[in-house]
Amino acid sequence: MNERDFFDERQETKQASFSCPFCRERADYDVRWMKRTKKRQLPRGANEQDRRRFENSRDYMVRIDDQLACKNVRCRKRFEIPNSQSVVFI
């Protein structure tokens, strides 16, 4: 079975504060995350290995956005999200 069979997916946006590496101006940005929550029951047709994987799995979030555009009107350059985790377990 695929891992997506075990989880329900939903997009969320969370605010984070970053400073642009070019103009050094700090601002709050909306960062998109994919929240995967474990389903209540194991899907049909699962074998013993799938049951073990389902029991050990837990809710987590995966960051969708890798780059942001600077909010400074004079700068507007794109930069990567610095040292922020891309996967977070809930």
Rosetta silent file (secondary structure, phi, psi, omega in degrees, C-alpha in Angstrom):
SEQUENCE: MNERDFFDERQETKQASFSCPFCRERADYDVRWMKRTKKRQLPRGANEQDRRRFENSRDYMVRIDDQLACKNVRCRKRFEIPNSQSVVFI
SCORE:     score description
SCORE:     0.000 S_00000001
   1 L     0.000  152.230  178.251    0.000    0.000    0.000 S_00000001
   2 L   -82.095  152.663  179.893    1.014    3.574   -0.596 S_00000001
   3 H   -62.604  -30.912 -179.638    1.698    5.908    2.337 S_00000001
   4 H   -67.830  -18.508  176.375   -1.084    8.226    1.159 S_00000001
   5 H   -70.450  -20.750 -177.995   -3.592    5.426    1.833 S_00000001
   6 L   -90.565  -15.069 -171.050   -2.875    5.821    5.572 S_00000001
   7 E  -126.329  151.000  167.980   -3.304    9.619    5.778 S_00000001
   8 E   -98.509  135.098 -176.406   -5.819   12.381    5.068 S_00000001
   9 E  -108.634  141.847  177.740   -4.162   15.436    3.482 S_00000001
  10 E  -151.124  137.882  178.777   -5.064   19.091    4.020 S_00000001
  11 E   -86.565  141.346  176.573   -3.239   22.316    3.174 S_00000001
  12 E  -134.794  154.013  172.575   -2.550   24.896    5.881 S_00000001
  13 E  -118.404  135.860  178.375   -0.809   28.243    5.943 S_00000001
  14 E  -127.108  145.665  179.432    1.277   29.354    8.883 S_00000001
  15 E   -89.889  138.886  176.359    2.959   32.692    9.425 S_00000001
  16 E  -140.651  149.605 -178.512    6.683   32.878    9.951 S_00000001
  17 E  -101.415  122.821  179.387    9.051   35.816   10.260 S_00000001
  18 E  -131.728  154.407  173.975   12.041   35.887    7.895 S_00000001
  19 E  -111.363  138.899 -179.250   14.535   38.523    6.846 S_00000001
  20 L   -69.755  131.516 -179.996   15.479   38.945    3.203 S_00000001
  21 L   -71.863  -14.399 -177.554   19.177   38.129    2.626 S_00000001
  22 L   -91.173  -50.340 -177.494   19.441   40.888   -0.009 S_00000001
  23 L  -103.412   -7.197  177.503   17.849   43.940    1.625 S_00000001
  24 L    65.111   19.348  179.464   17.931   42.638    5.249 S_00000001
  25 L   -91.487  132.624 -178.639   14.337   43.709    5.899 S_00000001
  26 E   -92.345  138.246  178.727   12.308   41.467    8.233 S_00000001
  27 E  -152.139  163.393  175.945    8.670   40.639    7.460 S_00000001
  28 E   -92.545  132.714 -177.773    6.009   38.029    8.209 S_00000001
  29 E  -122.470  147.776  173.508    5.349   35.559    5.392 S_00000001
  30 E   -89.400  120.503 -179.448    2.607   32.981    4.858 S_00000001
  31 E  -110.638  129.626 -178.634    4.198   29.567    4.379 S_00000001
  32 E   -86.515  136.291  178.493    2.096   26.719    2.969 S_00000001
  33 E  -128.597  148.575  172.792    2.223   23.304    4.655 S_00000001
  34 E  -102.357  115.556 -178.905    0.604   19.958    3.791 S_00000001
  35 E   -95.927  123.170  179.427   -0.838   18.462    6.982 S_00000001
  36 E  -112.679  115.064  179.454   -1.173   14.671    6.934 S_00000001
  37 E  -108.411  140.421 -176.766   -3.333   13.182    9.679 S_00000001
  38 E   -67.381  136.868  178.220   -3.560    9.466   10.291 S_00000001
  39 L   -70.740  159.185 -177.900   -6.862    7.835    9.311 S_00000001
  40 L   -69.765  -37.744 -177.407   -8.972    6.235   12.011 S_00000001
  41 L  -126.161  155.361  176.586   -8.920    2.769   10.462 S_00000001
  42 L   -70.748  135.704  178.548   -6.557    0.774    8.313 S_00000001
  43 L   -63.114  156.354  179.697   -7.704    0.640    4.650 S_00000001
  44 L   -65.996  151.749  176.602   -9.081   -2.618    3.310 S_00000001
  45 L    81.325   18.683 -178.780   -6.751   -5.106    1.681 S_00000001
  46 L   -88.396  139.675  177.052   -3.804   -4.415    3.976 S_00000001
  47 L   -93.173 -173.079 -176.012   -1.355   -7.189    4.782 S_00000001
  48 H   -65.405  -38.337  178.100    0.641   -7.706    8.002 S_00000001
  49 H   -64.380  -40.522  177.478    3.483   -5.409    6.926 S_00000001
  50 H   -64.843  -36.085  177.733    0.982   -2.627    6.155 S_00000001
  51 H   -63.050  -42.635  178.784   -0.596   -3.101    9.608 S_00000001
  52 H   -64.717  -43.593  178.223    2.780   -2.588   11.301 S_00000001
  53 H   -62.613  -39.080  179.951    3.501    0.520    9.223 S_00000001
  54 H   -67.021  -40.068  179.579    0.043    1.916   10.042 S_00000001
  55 H   -66.029  -36.012 -177.785    0.494    1.335   13.789 S_00000001
  56 H   -85.371  -11.637 -177.644    3.885    3.092   13.808 S_00000001
  57 L   -78.131  155.023  178.112    2.805    6.052   11.671 S_00000001
  58 L  -146.812  167.963 -176.656    1.822    9.410   13.188 S_00000001
  59 L   -65.619  144.469  176.731    0.595   12.834   12.076 S_00000001
  60 E  -155.987  167.656  178.645    3.070   15.175   10.391 S_00000001
  61 E  -126.335  141.828  178.396    3.351   18.280    8.217 S_00000001
  62 E  -119.703  130.847 -179.657    5.440   18.809    5.060 S_00000001
  63 E   -75.172  131.769  179.632    6.405   22.286    3.893 S_00000001
  64 L   -89.264  -45.832 -176.920    5.228   23.028    0.332 S_00000001
  65 L   -77.950  131.485  174.842    6.906   26.407   -0.220 S_00000001
  66 L  -106.658  -26.278 -178.082   10.669   26.400   -0.724 S_00000001
  67 E  -129.087  152.945  177.132   11.080   30.030   -1.799 S_00000001
  68 E  -128.671  155.109  175.125    9.524   33.340   -0.818 S_00000001
  69 E  -102.158  133.441 -178.426    9.397   36.737   -2.525 S_00000001
  70 L   -60.268  138.884 -179.238   10.601   39.701   -0.487 S_00000001
  71 L   -84.871   -8.947  177.635    7.790   42.023    0.622 S_00000001
  72 L   -69.265  126.922 -176.105    9.959   45.132    0.314 S_00000001
  73 L   -62.211  -35.324 -178.723    8.687   47.082   -2.726 S_00000001
  74 L   -77.820  -20.609 -175.278   12.211   48.110   -3.748 S_00000001
  75 L   -99.196  -69.904  178.800   13.655   44.579   -3.485 S_00000001
  76 L    56.602   19.222  179.747   11.054   41.922   -4.491 S_00000001
  77 L   -80.791  152.617  177.965   13.793   39.281   -4.929 S_00000001
  78 E   -89.379  141.057  177.222   13.093   35.605   -4.341 S_00000001
  79 E  -142.445  153.541  179.281   14.975   33.789   -1.594 S_00000001
  80 E   -76.608  151.791  177.537   14.958   30.296   -0.122 S_00000001
  81 L   -70.708  117.197 -174.880   13.479   29.699    3.300 S_00000001
  82 L   -80.189  141.896  174.951   16.547   29.634    5.550 S_00000001
  83 L    27.328   45.296  174.246   17.225   26.859    8.098 S_00000001
  84 L  -112.154  140.594 -176.475   13.577   26.026    8.629 S_00000001
  85 L   -65.323  148.209  178.133   12.484   22.410    8.848 S_00000001
  86 L   -99.720  -16.926  176.812   10.665   20.907    5.903 S_00000001
  87 E  -131.323  132.102  179.579    8.986   18.100    7.917 S_00000001
  88 E  -130.686  125.498  175.342    7.435   18.526   11.360 S_00000001
  89 E   -85.208  138.084 -176.621    5.921   15.714   13.428 S_00000001
  90 L   -94.343    0.000    0.000    2.816   16.697   15.348 S_00000001
